[in-house]
Amino acid sequence: MKGPELKGFLARARTIAVLGAHKDPGRAAHYVPRYLWERGYRILPVNPRFAGEELFGERVVAGLLELGEPVDILDVFRSPSALMGHLEEVLTLRPRLVWLQSGIRHPGFEERLREAGIPVVADRCLMVEHRRLFGV
C-alpha cells in the first residue's frame, strides 16, 4: 500500500488495535499510539503484562481475541520471532490492515496474511507515515 491509497485508508480508519502497547512514555509502543490517539483514532491496547489497566482511554486486554469488535488497523510492536505465535488470532480478528512497525519483518507471517486477503505494511512507522501523508 503506497501514497494516495495509504492516505485514503488512514483517513477512513477509526480503530487501531496496538499489539504490544506499553505504558512507558519513552517507548515507541506508547508514543506512537499516543500520537494516533491525539489525532482522533480510537486505540485498543493489547498486552497481557498490563491487562486490566487503562491506556488511551481504553482498558488494556491480554489478547487480540478479547477485543470483540472490528479493527481497521492492527499496529504490531512485537519482535519478528513472536509473530507466528499471533497468526491465528490475527486471522480470526481479520483487521482491514496489519501494520508491522519499523524494524519488524517476517516474510512467512506477511505471506500468510496476504494469502488470507489481509494487506500488510512492514518495517515502517505508522506515526512517521501519518505525519508524512497528512503534514501533521
C-alpha positions in Angstrom: 0.0 0.0 0.0 1.5 3.3 -1.1 0.9 7.0 -1.3 -2.6 8.0 -2.1 -4.1 4.6 -1.4 -2.5 4.6 2.1 -3.5 8.2 2.8 -7.1 7.3 1.9 -7.1 4.3 4.0 -5.7 6.2 7.0 -8.3 8.9 6.5 -11.1 6.4 6.7 -9.7 4.3 9.5 -11.1 4.9 13.0 -10.0 2.0 15.2 -6.4 0.8 15.7 -5.5 -2.2 17.9 -2.0 -2.0 19.2 -0.4 -5.4 19.9 2.4 -4.8 22.4 1.1 -1.5 23.7 3.3 -0.2 26.5 2.8 2.2 29.5 6.3 3.7 29.3 6.0 7.0 27.5 9.6 6.7 26.3 8.9 3.5 24.3 7.6 3.6 20.7 4.8 1.2 21.7 3.5 4.1 23.8 4.3 7.3 22.0 3.2 6.1 18.5 -0.3 5.1 19.7 -0.5 8.2 21.8 0.2 10.3 18.7 -2.5 8.5 16.8 -4.9 8.8 19.7 -4.3 12.5 19.9 -5.3 12.7 16.2 -8.7 11.1 16.9 -8.1 7.4 16.4 -9.6 5.0 18.9 -6.7 3.0 20.3 -7.3 -0.5 21.6 -4.2 -1.6 23.6 -3.3 -5.3 23.8 -0.6 -6.5 26.2 -1.0 -9.3 28.8 1.5 -7.5 31.0 -0.8 -4.6 31.5 -4.2 -6.3 31.1 -6.9 -4.5 33.1 -5.1 -1.2 33.3 -6.1 1.8 31.2 -4.2 3.3 28.3 -5.5 5.9 25.8 -8.9 5.8 27.5 -9.4 2.1 27.0 -8.9 -1.0 29.1 -5.8 -3.0 28.1 -6.7 -6.6 27.1 -4.4 -9.6 27.2 -5.0 -10.9 23.7 -6.4 -9.9 20.3 -9.5 -12.2 20.7 -10.6 -10.2 23.7 -11.2 -7.2 21.6 -14.6 -8.4 20.4 -15.0 -5.7 17.8 -13.9 -4.9 14.2 -10.4 -3.3 13.9 -9.3 -1.1 10.9 -5.6 -1.4 11.7 -3.6 -3.8 13.8 -0.4 -2.0 14.7 2.2 -4.5 15.8 5.0 -3.8 18.3 6.3 -7.4 18.7 9.6 -9.0 17.7 9.6 -10.9 14.4 10.2 -14.1 16.3 6.9 -13.7 18.2 4.7 -13.0 15.1 3.8 -16.6 14.2 2.5 -17.1 17.7 -0.1 -14.4 17.0 -1.0 -15.6 13.5 -4.2 -17.5 14.3 -5.5 -14.6 16.5 -4.8 -12.1 13.7 -6.5 -14.3 11.1 -9.6 -14.6 13.4 -9.6 -10.9 14.2 -9.4 -10.0 10.4 -8.2 -6.4 10.7 -8.5 -4.4 7.5 -4.7 -3.8 7.6 -1.8 -5.2 9.6 1.0 -2.7 10.2 4.4 -4.0 11.3 6.4 -1.2 12.9 9.9 -0.1 12.0 12.4 -3.0 12.1 9.7 -5.7 12.1 9.6 -8.1 9.1 8.6 -11.7 8.9 8.1 -12.9 5.3 6.2 -16.1 6.3 3.8 -14.1 8.6 3.3 -11.5 5.9 2.7 -14.1 3.2 0.1 -15.9 5.3 -1.8 -12.6 6.0 -1.8 -11.7 2.3 -3.0 -15.2 1.3 -5.9 -14.6 3.7 -6.7 -11.2 2.0 -5.3 -9.0 4.7 -2.9 -6.3 3.4 0.3 -5.8 5.3 2.7 -2.8 5.7 6.0 -3.9 7.1 9.1 -2.2 8.6 7.5 1.3 8.6 6.5 3.5 11.4 2.8 4.4 11.4 3.4 7.7 13.1 6.1 8.8 10.6 3.9 7.7 7.7 0.9 9.6 9.1 3.0 12.7 9.6 4.4 12.5 6.1 1.0 11.9 4.4 -1.0 14.4 6.5 1.7 17.0 7.2 1.0 17.0 10.9 
